Amino acid sequence: MVFDQEAVRREFPILQRQLNGSPLVYLDNGATTQKPQAVIDAISTYYARSNSNVGRSVHGLSAEANGLYEGGRARVAKFVNARQHSEIVFTKSATESINFVAGTIGRERVEPGDEVIVTELEHHANLVPWQALCQERGAILKVAPIRSESGEIDVPALVELLTARTKIVAVAHVSNVLGTVTPVRSIVEECRRRGILSVVDGAQAVAHEPVDVQELGCDFYCFSGHKMYAPMGIGVLYGRAELFEGLGPFLKGGGGVMGVAYDRVLRYKPAPFRFETGTPNVEGVVGLTAAIEFLERLGRAEVAAYERRLLDLAVERLEAIDGLRLIGSTKARSAILSFVREGFHAFDIGEAANKAGIALSTGAHCANPLLDKLGLVATVRVAIAPYNTAEEIELLAEVVAGTPKGIWSLERPNARF
């Protein structure tokens, strides 16, 4: 399959606009991706033709909406190679998915004195829920180290932390700050051998890396739609079917039950329906389905190869700038890199880029402990998508090299947001 980059760009209406008088260069894809016309059209068509609630009525519109919703579940299951559709639960985000796991099976299995392990790479979304669980249950949160120079998880050190009291290991598939690709399979294999639950935060992986949950072997895998060209407000939790059996709902109310009396729930629906209490985000599922079809039409391997070429170019051009340092030397990096420049605050670089029409992420990127570990206040993050171009990378390097020192560097050096 030939990757036609110009054709890809034409599919994103927002790329036709300007930012501060210059053509928009959007390199903030780690925060959220832009939406192709196919996703926009799918959502618009749903509202124009099939809008109805699902699982509540027998009329034609409800049947159409239900078909789109459950068709989306089947599409997601195929996308990540789940064994069956019931292993896919729709949430509002990767964050909610992780909270779901911590708040259900986490509460059931973690006892006082037990252990939960995360890594120094984690986004707050894969740290704070486990902190809360450990505080609630009287458990111990352990943090597996990374190698500061490379930005890679120290897997032998993580394995050394595992004990008979370890109940859960939660890791990012791809770091949202460094782009480091985690050796998930080897970590999961060690967990399975010891009977430890594994939870993988795939928010930064699914748009860039083919994901096969059966091949990874993980117990749970979480991701958000909006980081893979789908709408905001739709997330996915994959869980092995046997783990959902007998598991109570995270949220309680209508939609997840078969019958209710004043003193008790008579019967909950089977998985995954008992986990999707309330009116679901049908629009989000429709958009997510369209986004998956868009990604697969481009070709996962072709997208990954193209993004790798742009990433290599960005590394080459940025490393040539005086005083600039890339954070993490690993070659196992996926579409994301972060950098600092001596004497410059990240926010000054971000403001200079904004004036040139370039959208970047600057700050701590919801990973304060990681930046503390690295001795940093903030970084500039470049996150690449298939609609980006080599010319945009060249412009970025030119703007970064020419950034003047501003108020953030001189007057507010500790701002981190």
N, C-alpha and C positions, 0 to 999 in steps of 0.2 A: 504494500500500500504506500502511495506517495503522499507525504505530508505537505499540503498546500497551505502555507502559513498566511498568505494574503487572503485566501478564501475564509480561513478561520476568523481573521480580524473582522471581515465583513458581517459575520454572524452576531457581533456584539454592538448594538446600537450606541451604547454609552461612549464607545471609543471614537465616535464622530464628533464629540463635544470638545470644548477647550477648557483648560484650567488656568486661570490668571492670564488669559490672552495667548496661551500656547497650546498646541495639541496635547491632549491628555496622555500621559505616560503612567499607566497604573501598575505599580510594583508592590502593592500592599495586599497581595493575594493570600498571605498567611492570616490576615485579619478577616477578610471575606473576598470571594471571587465575584467578578461581574457575571451578568446573566445573558446567555445567548438568546436570540429571537425565538428559537424553538421552545425554550422554557417559558418565556413571556407569553407566547401564543398558546401553549398548553394550558396555562393558568387562566388566561382570558377566555378561551373556549370552554373550559369547565364552568366558569361563572355564567357565561352567556347561554349555555345549553344544558348543563347537567347538575347545576347546584342543588344539593339536597343533603340532609343528614344521612348517615349510614347506620345500618343495623337496627333500624327502628320502625320501618314501614314496609309495605308491600307494593306501593305505587311505583310507576315506571321510573320517575326521576330518582327515587331512592335506590332502585335496582341499578341504574346507570352509575350513580355515584359510588355505590358499594362495589360495583365491578371495577371501577377505576382504582379504588382504594385497595382492594384485595389483589388486583392486578399489579399494583405498585409493590405490594409485599412480595409477590412472587418474583418480580423483577429484581428487587433488592437481594432476595435470597440467592438468585442466580448470579448476581453481580459479585457477591462475596463467597459463592459456592457453599452456602449452608445446605445441610442435608434435607431440610424440609422448611416449608413456609412458616410453620409455627415457631421457628427459632428466631424470627424477626419481630421485634417490638418497636413500634413507632413512639418516639419521645419528642420533646421540643429541641433537644440539643445533645451534644456529647456530654456536656456537664450534667444534664438531667439523667442521662443514661448511667453515668458513674454513680450519681447519688442514688439511683434506683438500686444498683447492685449493693452499695454500702448499706442502704436502708432496709433491704430485704434479706438476702442470703447472708450479708455481712452481719447483721444483727442476730441471725439465727445461729451462725457458726462461731463467731468470735466471742470468747469468754474472757473473764479477768485473767491477766497474765499471758494471754495469747499474743501473737505478733502479726503485724501487717507490715509489708516491705514495699517501699516506693524507691525511686531513684532521684539523684540530684538534678536530673534533666527535666523534671515534671512541670507542666503548666499547673497553675493553682487549681484548675478543675480536677486534676488527678492527684491532688495533695490534700486540699482542705476537707473533702468528704471523708477521707481516711483519718485525718486528724480528729474530726468530730466523732467518728465511729470509735476510735481508740479511747477518746476522752469519756464517751458515754459508757463503754463496756469495760473500762479499766484495763485496756490492752496496751501494748507497747508498739509505737510506730518506729520502725527502723528505716534508715535512709542509705541505700547503696551508693557508693561514690562513683564519680566519673574521673577519667584521666583529664586533668585540667588542660594539658597542651593539645590533645587531640579532640576533646569533647565527647569521647566515647565512654559508654558504661564499662566499668571495670567488672566484667562478668565473673571472674574468679572471686573477687571480693564480695559480689552479690551472693554467690553460692555459699561462701563462708558464713554469711549471715543467717542462712536457713537452718532452722532447728525443728525439733519435734513439735514446738509450739507455734510455728509459722502457719497461718491459715490462708493468707491472701498475699499475692505479689501483683502489684499494679505498675505497668510500665507504658511509656509512650512508644508508639511504633516509629514515629519521626519527631524529633525535637522541634518545637515551634520557634525556638530561638536560633539554634545552631544548624538545623537541618539534618542532624545526625540520624542515620538509619540504625535502629536498635536491632541486635541479633535476637529477635523475638523468639524464633523457633528454638534456639538452644536454651533460652531461659525457660520457655514453656515446657520443653522436654524434661528439664530438671524438676520443675514443679509437678508435672504429671507423675514422675517417678516417685515423688515423696507424698503425693496426695494433697498438694497445695493448689488452691484455686488461683487461676491466672486471669487478670483483667488487662486488656490492651486498649489504650487510648489511640485510636486511628485517625483522629481529626485531621492531622497534617499529612496522612499517607494516602488516603483513598483517591484523591485527585491525581496522584503522581505515580503510585506504585500499585501494580496488580495485587489484590488481596484475596487470598484463599484461606478461609478460616479453618477448613479441614486440614489443609497442609500445615498451617501454623500450629494447629492443635490446641488453641487457647479455649478457655471456658467462656469468656465474654469478650466481645469486641464492640467498641463504641465509635461513632462518628457523627458529624454534623453535615447537613445538606449544603449549607451556605458556603462552605469551603470547597465545594465541588460543583459550582455553577447552578445549584438549586436555590430555592428561596430560603430566607431566614425563618427560624421557628420550626424547623423539622429536623429531627435527629433519629438515629437508629441505634438500637441495642440488639446485638446478636448474642444469644446464649444457647448453650447445648440443651437440647430438648429435655434430657433427663434432669437437668438442674432446675428447670421451670416446673416440673411435676411437684405438686403439693406446695409450691411457693405462693405465699399470700401476696395480694396487690400492694404496691407502693402507695398509690393514691386510692382512696375509697369513695364510692358514690355510684351514680347512675352509669349504665353502659357496661359495667364489668360484672354484673350480677344477673342471676336467673330468677331469683325470688327473694323478697325481703319481708320480714315481719317486724313489729315494733321493737321486739327485744333481740333480734338477731338477723343475720343474713342467712337465708335458707340454703342458697347454693350459688357459688361463684361460677362464672363462665370458664371454659377451658382456656389454657394458654394459646395464643397470646392475648386474647380478648379481655381477660380479667385484668390485664396490666394496662389497658388503654381506657381508663375511666374517663367519662365525660365526652363531650363532642370532640372528635379528633380533628387534626389539621389535614383535611382532605385536600385542600389546595396545595399544601406543602408536599403531600405524597404525589400528587399529579406532577408538580414541578420537579420533584426528585426523580420520578420515572423518566421524564423528558431529559433531565440532565445526564442520567445514566446512559440513555440511548445516544445522546450527543457525544459523550466521552467514548463510547464504544464505536461510534461511527468514525471518529477521528483515528481510532486505533490506539490502544493503551501503550504498546511498544513504541509506536511512532511518536506519541506525545512525550514519553519518557526520554527518548533519544534526542528529540529537539530541545527539551528543557535542559538536558545535560550539556548540550553544546552552548546554550546561553549561559548556563551556570559557569562553565569553564571559562568563557569569555569574560564574565564578570569578575571571576577570581583573578584572571590575568591583568585586567585593566585596573582593578582597584588596588591590587598589591603593588602596582607601579607608582602609586601616589605617595608622596613624601609623608612619613609619619603615620600612615594608615596600617592598621593591623586587623586581619581577619581573626575572628574568634573561633578557634577549633581548627585543627589541621587535618581532620579525617577526610579520607577520600570517599567514605561511605556517607555521602551527603545528598539530600533530595530536595532540589528546587528552592532551598532557603539558605541564605548566609547572613551573618551579622558581622559588623565591623565597628571599630572605634578609630578615631584619629587624634593623635596626641595634640593637646592644646585646644581642642574643639569639643563643645558639648554636642551630643547627638541631636538635640533640638535645633541648634543653629544649622546643622547640615540639613535637617528636615525642612526648616523654613526656607533655606536657599533652594532646595529641590522643589518645594511647593511653588515658589515664584517662577520656576522654569516649567511648571506644568507637570511635575513628577510627584506622584503620591507614594510615600514611603511610610513605614512604621518606625517610630522612634520612641524609646523609653525602655521599660523593664519587661514589656511583653507578657504581663501576668506570670512572671517567673522570678519573683524577687529573690528567693533563696538561691537559685542558680546564679544570678548576677552577683549576689553577695559572695558566693563560693569563688567566683572568678575575679573578685575585687573590682567590680564595675558598678557604675551608677546607672548607665543607660547605654544602649547600642542603637545603631541604625540597622534595620533589617530589610533585606531585599528578598522578596518572594516572587518567584517567576511562574508564569502561566503560558499556555501555548499561543496566546494572542500577543505576547511580548516579542520584541524584535532585537536583532543585533544593534540596530541604529539607536534604539532606546537605551541599551546598555552603554554604548559609547557616549551618549548624552549624559547619562548618569555619572559616569566617571569624570567627564569634563566639568560638570557642576560641582561634584564633591571636591575635585582638585582646586576649584576656584572659590570655594565657600569662604566668605569673610568671617572673622570672629564677631560674635554678636552678644546680646545681653545674657544669653544663657551661659556662655562660656565665662564671661567676665563677672557677672553679678549673681547668677543663680546656678552655681556649679553642681549642687546636690539635688537638683530637680530630677525625679525619676518616673513619676506617674505610673 
